Amino acid sequence: MKKTILILLTICFANLLEAQVRRINLKTSSITWIGKKITGEHQGTLAFKQGFLKFKNKTLVAGNFTVDMTTLNNTDQTGQGKAKLEGHLKSADFFATDEFKTATMVFKTIKGKSKGVYSILADLTIKGKTNPVSFDLIIKGKTANADLVIDRTKFGIQYGSGSFFDDLGDRTIYDEFELHVKLSY
């Protein structure tokens, strides 16, 4: 009898721990990007490969995500323009997706700001380079949202950057790009 109770307690404890890890729904979670240049902007999407948020007593304590960089998609163009931009963004000039198929983010510090709002400091790895990023994560029900601004030059992406090249004129591409992230779990 003691053995049965011990087994049941072990199963319940394991289920309790597992219940705190919320794996993201890969089909309904999304990343939208916006890259800007002097003459305009482009936008598109990326898909998650995996990810989770971990809670302890309903408080966020961890997060870890992997993005499939080969899914980089341009959504504001069609046809040849779309294919050309996607090819260039996937090339060594930008994200080198043949070599670096994924990007990762690991939460390092999490501080509660108010109910459902957390200040996050995370390590972001793009093209094999890791840098800290900070942002607010807003959790409501079974969704979480964040807006991030990333400086691409910190990850070795210097193509068209006015910070590294002179006389680019209207071909200058801004160093920072935006990510709008929606997680559902």
Secondary structure as a PSIPRED ss2 file (coil, helix, strand):
# PSIPRED VFORMAT (PSIPRED V4.0)

   1 M C   1.000  0.000  0.000
   2 K H   0.000  1.000  0.000
   3 K H   0.000  1.000  0.000
   4 T H   0.000  1.000  0.000
   5 I H   0.000  1.000  0.000
   6 L H   0.000  1.000  0.000
   7 I H   0.000  1.000  0.000
   8 L H   0.000  1.000  0.000
   9 L H   0.000  1.000  0.000
  10 T H   0.000  1.000  0.000
  11 I H   0.000  1.000  0.000
  12 C H   0.000  1.000  0.000
  13 F H   0.000  1.000  0.000
  14 A H   0.000  1.000  0.000
  15 N H   0.000  1.000  0.000
  16 L H   0.000  1.000  0.000
  17 L H   0.000  1.000  0.000
  18 E H   0.000  1.000  0.000
  19 A H   0.000  1.000  0.000
  20 Q H   0.000  1.000  0.000
  21 V E   0.000  0.000  1.000
  22 R E   0.000  0.000  1.000
  23 R E   0.000  0.000  1.000
  24 I C   1.000  0.000  0.000
  25 N C   1.000  0.000  0.000
  26 L C   1.000  0.000  0.000
  27 K C   1.000  0.000  0.000
  28 T C   1.000  0.000  0.000
  29 S C   1.000  0.000  0.000
  30 S E   0.000  0.000  1.000
  31 I E   0.000  0.000  1.000
  32 T E   0.000  0.000  1.000
  33 W E   0.000  0.000  1.000
  34 I E   0.000  0.000  1.000
  35 G E   0.000  0.000  1.000
  36 K E   0.000  0.000  1.000
  37 K E   0.000  0.000  1.000
  38 I C   1.000  0.000  0.000
  39 T C   1.000  0.000  0.000
  40 G E   0.000  0.000  1.000
  41 E E   0.000  0.000  1.000
  42 H E   0.000  0.000  1.000
  43 Q E   0.000  0.000  1.000
  44 G E   0.000  0.000  1.000
  45 T E   0.000  0.000  1.000
  46 L E   0.000  0.000  1.000
  47 A E   0.000  0.000  1.000
  48 F E   0.000  0.000  1.000
  49 K E   0.000  0.000  1.000
  50 Q E   0.000  0.000  1.000
  51 G E   0.000  0.000  1.000
  52 F E   0.000  0.000  1.000
  53 L E   0.000  0.000  1.000
  54 K E   0.000  0.000  1.000
  55 F E   0.000  0.000  1.000
  56 K E   0.000  0.000  1.000
  57 N C   1.000  0.000  0.000
  58 K C   1.000  0.000  0.000
  59 T E   0.000  0.000  1.000
  60 L E   0.000  0.000  1.000
  61 V E   0.000  0.000  1.000
  62 A E   0.000  0.000  1.000
  63 G E   0.000  0.000  1.000
  64 N E   0.000  0.000  1.000
  65 F E   0.000  0.000  1.000
  66 T E   0.000  0.000  1.000
  67 V E   0.000  0.000  1.000
  68 D E   0.000  0.000  1.000
  69 M E   0.000  0.000  1.000
  70 T E   0.000  0.000  1.000
  71 T E   0.000  0.000  1.000
  72 L E   0.000  0.000  1.000
  73 N E   0.000  0.000  1.000
  74 N E   0.000  0.000  1.000
  75 T C   1.000  0.000  0.000
  76 D C   1.000  0.000  0.000
  77 Q C   1.000  0.000  0.000
  78 T C   1.000  0.000  0.000
  79 G H   0.000  1.000  0.000
  80 Q H   0.000  1.000  0.000
  81 G H   0.000  1.000  0.000
  82 K H   0.000  1.000  0.000
  83 A H   0.000  1.000  0.000
  84 K H   0.000  1.000  0.000
  85 L H   0.000  1.000  0.000
  86 E H   0.000  1.000  0.000
  87 G H   0.000  1.000  0.000
  88 H H   0.000  1.000  0.000
  89 L H   0.000  1.000  0.000
  90 K H   0.000  1.000  0.000
  91 S C   1.000  0.000  0.000
  92 A C   1.000  0.000  0.000
  93 D C   1.000  0.000  0.000
  94 F C   1.000  0.000  0.000
  95 F C   1.000  0.000  0.000
  96 A C   1.000  0.000  0.000
  97 T C   1.000  0.000  0.000
  98 D C   1.000  0.000  0.000
  99 E C   1.000  0.000  0.000
 100 F C   1.000  0.000  0.000
 101 K C   1.000  0.000  0.000
 102 T E   0.000  0.000  1.000
 103 A E   0.000  0.000  1.000
 104 T E   0.000  0.000  1.000
 105 M E   0.000  0.000  1.000
 106 V E   0.000  0.000  1.000
 107 F E   0.000  0.000  1.000
 108 K E   0.000  0.000  1.000
 109 T E   0.000  0.000  1.000
 110 I E   0.000  0.000  1.000
 111 K E   0.000  0.000  1.000
 112 G E   0.000  0.000  1.000
 113 K E   0.000  0.000  1.000
 114 S E   0.000  0.000  1.000
 115 K C   1.000  0.000  0.000
 116 G C   1.000  0.000  0.000
 117 V E   0.000  0.000  1.000
 118 Y E   0.000  0.000  1.000
 119 S E   0.000  0.000  1.000
 120 I E   0.000  0.000  1.000
 121 L E   0.000  0.000  1.000
 122 A E   0.000  0.000  1.000
 123 D E   0.000  0.000  1.000
 124 L E   0.000  0.000  1.000
 125 T E   0.000  0.000  1.000
 126 I E   0.000  0.000  1.000
 127 K C   1.000  0.000  0.000
 128 G C   1.000  0.000  0.000
 129 K E   0.000  0.000  1.000
 130 T E   0.000  0.000  1.000
 131 N E   0.000  0.000  1.000
 132 P E   0.000  0.000  1.000
 133 V E   0.000  0.000  1.000
 134 S E   0.000  0.000  1.000
 135 F E   0.000  0.000  1.000
 136 D E   0.000  0.000  1.000
 137 L E   0.000  0.000  1.000
 138 I E   0.000  0.000  1.000
 139 I E   0.000  0.000  1.000
 140 K E   0.000  0.000  1.000
 141 G C   1.000  0.000  0.000
 142 K C   1.000  0.000  0.000
 143 T E   0.000  0.000  1.000
 144 A E   0.000  0.000  1.000
 145 N E   0.000  0.000  1.000
 146 A E   0.000  0.000  1.000
 147 D E   0.000  0.000  1.000
 148 L E   0.000  0.000  1.000
 149 V E   0.000  0.000  1.000
 150 I E   0.000  0.000  1.000
 151 D E   0.000  0.000  1.000
 152 R H   0.000  1.000  0.000
 153 T H   0.000  1.000  0.000
 154 K H   0.000  1.000  0.000
 155 F H   0.000  1.000  0.000
 156 G C   1.000  0.000  0.000
 157 I C   1.000  0.000  0.000
 158 Q C   1.000  0.000  0.000
 159 Y C   1.000  0.000  0.000
 160 G C   1.000  0.000  0.000
 161 S E   0.000  0.000  1.000
 162 G C   1.000  0.000  0.000
 163 S C   1.000  0.000  0.000
 164 F C   1.000  0.000  0.000
 165 F C   1.000  0.000  0.000
 166 D C   1.000  0.000  0.000
 167 D C   1.000  0.000  0.000
 168 L C   1.000  0.000  0.000
 169 G H   0.000  1.000  0.000
 170 D H   0.000  1.000  0.000
 171 R H   0.000  1.000  0.000
 172 T C   1.000  0.000  0.000
 173 I E   0.000  0.000  1.000
 174 Y E   0.000  0.000  1.000
 175 D E   0.000  0.000  1.000
 176 E E   0.000  0.000  1.000
 177 F E   0.000  0.000  1.000
 178 E E   0.000  0.000  1.000
 179 L E   0.000  0.000  1.000
 180 H E   0.000  0.000  1.000
 181 V E   0.000  0.000  1.000
 182 K E   0.000  0.000  1.000
 183 L E   0.000  0.000  1.000
 184 S E   0.000  0.000  1.000
 185 Y C   1.000  0.000  0.000
